[in-house]
């Protein structure tokens, strides 16, 4: 498990940790937690808003990774 996490969050050289990947993972976990809390508290779920929010996080993460691909 430790190797899997290490491989997910490091650069291709497997030595340097990637801040963009860590921020994307943290953002997704926080987004899922907030969505779960909203569903528990309000007993409603809006698929459109959920998809738009998650898509925005993934777009930002993809843009961040695209900008730093040459570094």
Order of alpha helices (4+ residues) and beta strands (2+ residues): alpha-alpha-alpha
